[in-house]
Amino acid sequence: MRHQTELLAPAGSLESLRAAVNAGADAVYIGGSRFGARAYADNPEEKELCEGIRFAHLHGCDLYLTVNTLLKENELEELGAYLKPYYESGLDGVIVQDLGVFAYLRETFPDLPLHASTQMTVLGADGAALLKEQGAARVVTARELSLEEIRRIHDTVDIEIESFVHGALCYCYSGQCLFSSMLGGRSGNRGRCAQPCRLPYQWKDGRRVLNSPKESYLLSPKDMCTIEILPELLEAGVCSLKIEGRMKRPEYTAGVVRVYRKYLDRYLETGKEDWQVERQDYAELLALYNRGGFSRGYYQVHNGRELMSLTRPGHFAEKDRQAVREKQEYEALLLRMRKEYVEKDRREKIQGSFTISEGFPVELAVKYKETEVRVTGAAAQKAEKRPMTKEDLERQLRKTGDTPFVFDKLEIRLEGRVFIPVGELNRLRREALEKLEEAFLSRSCRKAREGVTPLGTELKSAGEPSVGKEDSGENANSGKRLLLRVQLEDPELLPEALACPEVKSVYLTSERLDFSKLKEYASACRQAGKECVLVLPYVFRLDARNYFTERLELLKDAGLDAVVIKDIDELGFLKASGWDIPVIADHSLYSWNREARGFWKSQGILRDTLPLELNSRELSRLGCGESELVAYGYLPLMTTAGCLHKTVERCDRRPVRRTLADRYQKEFPVANYCRFCYNVIYNCEPLSLLYSREEVLRLSPDSLRLCFTMESREEMRRILKDFVQVFCRGSQAGKPEGGYTKGHLKRGVQ
């Protein structure tokens, strides 16, 4: 990072990249032809992107490449060759979600800065410290964090902090959304989100609809604009101010960068005293794009109606349109942004010195920043008629044309009555500027080391199946008795699990558990010959960390056999707290490839949970023998800081069960977990692999996990009995009772 404080702009195309640089961005993030979380942007191909790196560097701007999707095993094998030309062109950093990608890049390109994407769901100092220890140069914080939480990361961990300051907000914690994936196979973890959150919904209590038809866009947040609190963000420790919008047009990029550049420079020059944003600048930001007006995001509020558009997105209020009209119409604003920043490139100031003397070769020296080059030409001739003057020479040499340079200072050293052809002057200037550009850009180029480390070598030696044996049947064992692990949200159902001999482990979730009874539950499990495992929360923010810290001794004394973690901050917390207990990674700690699994093993993880978005062929290729497979349960589609109960009704700190109904009247159960203040939106039908016996046996996982969240005692008893009959006793499944889904076992995601 070459700038102490960085304005970071989005680019969905090379045209947007130019617009961002010309408008004053310090850095730009862009996706290449593969592996980026905006698969539908106009992402450049290899040659174009290398040119984009050159363009950015020439204008003093860094360029970061997004490799912020989850990679399947076969894709990871292609990553090194994909990145090599960008690395050698001087790429300044890579934004990464997949920790398998992270581990591979750290090994293959050790001097390439790695940025932990917001898709990693970094929620606090524990996660940031763990990533710093593993080699991350920067963390992109979850958009839901408060200024206080960001300040704690800054005060605790010596790592760069990048945070979003403007643009669209996802309703779900980034990296934890399966809504688009489960509904239509378009995964947000693969850059193909269909944005079901931008559609209308009903909030229902039984059959009763609680929200007004005029406020049906319940999952659609307003866009964020933090220009008014820019000083607070900077003083909280944010060093990179990130603008969202890789899918938006270049004029949007230029306009937003222009305004934020103005106020960032103002802060750097004069501080926050008398901080005020001019009305016309705020109006321009509104005009460029917004959903239902702006909010300041989550930096000062945890959730609430003021963050949500609620009405049809894409329209702003009459008073805001009027404010824009007072300055200029929307189309005129776009036209001005195009003329000033898209169609006209920035020119960089250089210094020059030209020496000419009769009988000696002419020399032109040019300097840009710390780079200087000299070129010589033919010997100057004696003027037979009118000799050249300094003014003549300077006027000709200053014609830098369509080059990226313009002379700031040009010194002319002339001796005697001399003459040199204009064509020679032009050639000399052209050669000098070309060499200056190449010399300057070569300083950031580097050479990749020869060869690429074979992927998965260590894991193969540890007994994982070789790549290429997918669906071969070599792992199939129709006579195998699979272990069952039962996850309970309601401890009152514990006797049902304890009474089943085939259940190996009982997982108790944290959201509604009475921690004072944990030792009692663990003892009951032990007496029944079963393991007792605590499942940590979906989201582990500062309040959750404090909650567990206060009860740490109670937890250590409870006699637990293991814990299940759902995010990287929980792993960091366990390491920092000194709680030495076996750790199981849930499916939200993604292991889509064996490099990722190797990363988790290197961190002491006992076993992982197989990804929910891979199909059986991909799971077989990955290898399942040491992993859990979720075989039953209502899958979490979204984990949200926003609370639908509070938005539509009121915050009464009372857990309720409601449903969210879409346009087709599919009803998605929603739970508000007040202890840690988040919502979980579950799928409308439970996942059940009961009727996929042969496929499951072919995968041969370590165990099956059955997750019970809203089932009655009778339903749990029936489901548990069915799974025992099919997977432990070899019986065939009967006819399905009610609707269910096989998830992605068959289809997977693109």
Number of C-alpha atoms within 10 A of each C-alpha: 18 11 13 8 17 22 23 29 31 28 29 25 25 21 18 27 30 25 33 33 29 22 26 23 27 25 27 27 24 29 28 25 14 19 22 25 24 25 20 13 19 19 22 19 14 15 10 14 25 20 15 24 26 25 21 23 22 19 19 18 24 26 27 21 25 22 25 28 27 29 24 19 22 15 12 20 18 10 18 19 11 16 19 16 18 23 24 15 22 22 26 24 22 25 26 28 26 27 25 26 23 26 17 24 20 17 13 18 18 12 14 18 19 26 28 27 25 23 25 27 27 28 29 28 25 27 24 30 22 20 24 20 12 13 17 21 20 24 28 25 26 23 25 27 22 20 19 14 20 25 19 15 25 21 13 14 18 14 21 21 24 25 22 24 26 25 22 21 22 18 23 23 23 23 24 24 24 25 25 20 25 21 15 12 20 20 25 24 26 20 20 20 22 16 15 16 19 19 15 21 25 22 25 19 13 10 8 9 14 15 18 11 13 10 16 21 21 27 23 26 27 28 26 24 24 20 20 14 17 20 19 14 22 17 14 20 21 27 23 26 24 23 25 21 20 25 17 17 17 26 24 25 31 29 26 27 27 21 18 24 18 13 20 19 12 13 16 11 9 10 12 15 8 7 15 11 13 10 11 14 20 19 19 22 23 23 24 20 21 21 24 23 23 25 22 19 28 20 21 13 14 16 21 18 17 16 25 27 27 27 19 18 19 13 15 19 10 9 9 16 16 13 17 23 13 10 15 15 14 17 11 11 18 20 12 14 22 18 12 18 25 24 12 12 19 18 16 16 14 20 17 22 16 22 17 24 19 18 12 14 15 21 20 24 20 22 20 20 11 6 14 18 18 18 17 16 16 15 17 19 18 16 14 9 9 9 14 16 16 14 10 11 19 16 10 13 21 17 15 16 9 9 14 18 22 19 19 11 13 17 14 18 13 17 12 13 17 21 21 20 10 13 9 13 18 16 11 20 23 17 16 22 25 14 17 22 21 12 15 21 19 14 12 16 15 15 12 16 9 7 9 15 12 9 17 21 13 13 16 13 10 9 11 18 19 15 16 11 15 20 17 12 14 13 19 17 14 15 11 13 17 22 18 26 25 22 24 25 20 19 18 9 17 20 13 13 23 21 11 16 12 21 23 21 24 27 23 26 21 19 19 15 16 9 15 12 12 22 18 13 21 22 18 17 22 17 11 17 14 22 21 25 27 24 24 20 20 23 25 26 23 20 13 17 17 12 14 17 14 11 12 15 11 15 18 13 10 19 18 21 17 19 22 26 26 22 25 23 26 24 23 19 21 16 16 12 12 9 13 10 15 15 23 25 27 25 22 22 25 26 27 25 28 24 24 24 26 19 19 23 15 9 14 15 18 17 20 26 26 26 21 22 24 21 16 20 19 19 24 26 23 27 24 23 17 17 22 25 26 23 22 24 23 23 22 22 22 23 24 25 23 27 26 27 23 15 18 18 12 13 14 9 13 12 15 12 14 20 23 22 18 16 10 7 10 14 20 20 20 26 21 26 19 17 17 21 19 21 23 22 25 24 24 22 19 20 21 21 22 23 16 15 18 15 19 23 19 20 26 27 23 18 22 25 22 26 23 21 17 16 17 12 15 11 12 20 16 12 18 20 13 18 27 22 15 19 25 16 15 15 13 14 15 10 7 10 7 7 10 18 17 17 23 18 20 14 14 20 19 12
